[in-house]
Amino acid sequence: MPDFQLPAPPLPTALPADLLAQAQTVDLARGEHLFRQGDAMYHVAFVLEGEMKAVRHLPDGVECVMLRARAGELFAESGMADNQYRCDGIAVGAVRLAMLPVKALRAALGGEDSLAYGFCMAVARQARKQCSRQERLRLKRARDRVLHFLACEGGGEGVVQWSAHLSELAAELGLERETLYRTLAALDAEGLLRRTENQLRLLSGTD
């Protein structure tokens, strides 16, 4: 039988013509980086073909997948909120992207102080959290779930303020309370985590 391929999805028709005219196409091979953690953000990507993943690497070398985007979806748009990427953007396979300039996109949304922009960023952050939660619950080891949580939810510093009882965190991570306590103690002893009364901090292992 012939090998039929679906055509790449068009860019969203709601985007204004002047913004679409500034879009640039980028092709990536499997494993190639679109950006790295800490890079300044100048573009938002729209996936035309293939799949992208946003990852952070935990102190013990485990790859933490924060979100995925496939054809027809935006990628790493939440980075618009703080002007830099908080993770590495990596092609899962052969990928084609349309790159939309951030300045033009913000202007199309009415500017950073507009309701439209603020609402879009709030929705994007919530979607990222939900994607991260699903990825996290697939991890088998308790230590990987804890490190994944801190990497995804701790921002650039890897810090999570946790005022609730740790039993609530155990429920969030899908762990028994005793398992979480043992895991936190082990990570603390390994120098990968520092715990205070209301705070969990991810360490590099050399801090």
C-alpha positions in Angstrom: 0.0 0.0 0.0 1.2 3.6 -0.6 2.6 5.5 2.4 0.2 8.3 2.8 1.2 11.2 5.0 -1.2 13.8 6.5 -0.4 17.4 5.4 1.1 19.6 8.0 -1.5 21.6 9.9 -1.8 25.3 9.0 -1.0 28.0 11.4 -4.0 29.2 13.4 -6.3 31.3 11.3 -6.9 33.6 14.3 -3.4 35.0 14.0 -3.2 38.4 12.3 -1.8 38.5 8.8 1.2 40.7 9.7 2.2 38.2 12.4 1.9 35.2 10.1 4.1 37.1 7.5 6.9 37.2 10.1 6.8 33.5 10.8 10.0 31.5 9.9 10.2 27.8 9.3 12.8 25.7 11.2 13.6 22.0 10.6 15.2 19.9 13.4 16.6 16.4 13.4 15.9 13.9 16.2 17.6 15.0 19.4 18.5 18.5 18.1 17.9 21.4 20.5 15.6 24.3 19.6 16.7 26.1 22.7 18.4 25.4 26.0 17.5 26.3 29.6 18.3 29.9 30.3 18.3 31.1 26.7 16.5 34.3 26.0 13.1 33.9 24.4 12.5 35.6 21.1 10.1 33.2 19.4 7.2 30.9 20.2 7.1 27.7 18.2 4.1 26.2 16.4 4.7 22.5 15.6 3.9 21.8 11.9 5.3 18.3 11.8 6.7 15.9 14.4 6.9 16.2 18.2 8.9 18.4 20.6 9.6 17.9 24.3 10.6 20.3 27.0 13.0 18.7 29.5 15.1 19.5 32.5 17.8 17.3 33.8 17.7 16.3 37.4 20.8 16.3 39.6 21.2 12.5 39.3 21.1 12.7 35.5 17.4 11.6 35.0 15.6 13.4 32.2 12.5 15.2 33.4 9.9 15.8 30.7 7.9 18.8 31.5 5.6 18.8 28.5 5.2 17.6 24.9 3.8 19.3 21.8 2.7 17.6 18.6 1.7 18.8 15.2 -0.9 21.6 15.5 0.2 22.7 19.0 2.2 25.6 20.3 5.4 24.8 22.1 7.0 26.5 25.1 4.6 29.5 24.9 4.6 29.8 28.7 8.2 31.1 28.5 6.7 34.4 27.3 5.8 35.1 30.9 9.5 35.5 32.1 11.4 36.1 28.8 13.5 33.0 29.0 13.3 29.3 28.6 13.2 27.2 31.8 14.1 24.0 30.1 15.6 22.5 27.0 13.5 22.2 23.9 14.4 19.0 22.1 13.1 17.3 18.9 11.7 13.8 19.5 12.1 13.0 15.8 12.2 14.9 12.6 10.4 18.2 13.3 9.2 21.2 11.4 8.3 24.3 13.3 6.9 27.8 12.5 8.6 30.4 14.7 6.5 33.3 15.7 8.3 36.5 17.0 7.4 37.0 20.7 7.2 40.8 20.4 4.7 40.6 17.5 2.7 38.0 19.3 2.5 40.0 22.5 1.4 43.0 20.5 -1.3 40.9 18.8 -2.6 39.9 22.3 -2.8 43.6 23.3 0.5 43.9 25.2 1.8 42.4 28.4 -0.6 44.4 30.6 -3.7 43.3 28.7 -6.3 40.9 30.0 -5.9 38.6 26.9 -2.1 38.3 27.5 -2.5 37.6 31.2 -5.3 35.1 30.7 -3.3 33.2 28.0 -0.2 33.0 30.3 -2.3 31.7 33.2 -3.9 29.0 31.0 -0.5 28.1 29.6 1.1 27.7 33.1 -1.8 25.6 34.3 -1.6 23.3 31.2 2.1 22.9 31.8 1.4 21.8 35.4 -1.1 19.3 34.3 1.3 17.8 31.7 4.1 17.6 34.2 1.8 15.9 36.7 0.8 13.2 34.2 4.5 12.6 33.3 5.5 12.5 37.0 2.9 9.9 38.0 4.3 7.6 35.3 7.7 7.5 37.1 8.1 4.3 39.2 10.6 5.4 41.8 9.6 7.7 44.6 12.9 9.6 44.4 12.3 10.4 40.7 8.8 11.7 41.5 10.2 14.0 44.2 13.0 15.3 42.0 10.7 15.7 39.0 8.3 17.7 41.2 11.0 20.1 42.4 12.4 20.6 38.9 9.1 21.3 37.3 7.4 23.3 40.0 10.4 25.0 41.7 11.1 27.6 39.0 14.6 28.6 38.1 15.9 28.1 41.7 14.3 24.6 42.2 12.4 25.9 45.3 8.9 24.9 46.3 7.1 26.7 49.2 5.0 24.0 50.9 3.0 25.2 53.8 0.5 22.3 53.9 1.2 19.0 55.7 3.6 16.7 53.9 0.7 14.2 53.6 -0.8 16.5 51.0 2.5 16.4 49.1 2.5 12.6 49.3 -1.0 12.6 47.8 0.1 15.0 45.0 3.0 12.6 44.2 0.9 9.5 44.4 3.0 8.1 47.3 2.4 6.8 50.8 3.3 9.3 53.5 5.9 7.0 55.0 7.5 6.5 51.6 7.7 10.2 51.0 9.4 10.8 54.4 12.0 8.1 53.7 12.6 9.5 50.3 13.1 13.1 51.5 15.5 11.9 54.2 17.5 9.9 51.6 17.7 12.8 49.2 18.8 15.2 52.0 21.5 12.7 53.0 22.7 12.5 49.4 22.9 16.3 49.1 20.2 16.6 46.5 17.6 18.3 48.6 17.4 20.7 51.5 14.2 20.8 53.6 13.1 23.4 56.0 9.8 23.8 57.8 7.9 25.3 54.8 10.3 24.9 51.9 11.9 22.2 49.7 15.0 23.2 47.7 16.5 21.1 44.9 20.3 21.1 45.1 22.9 20.3 42.4 24.7 17.8 44.6 27.6 20.2 45.1 25.8 23.0 47.0 
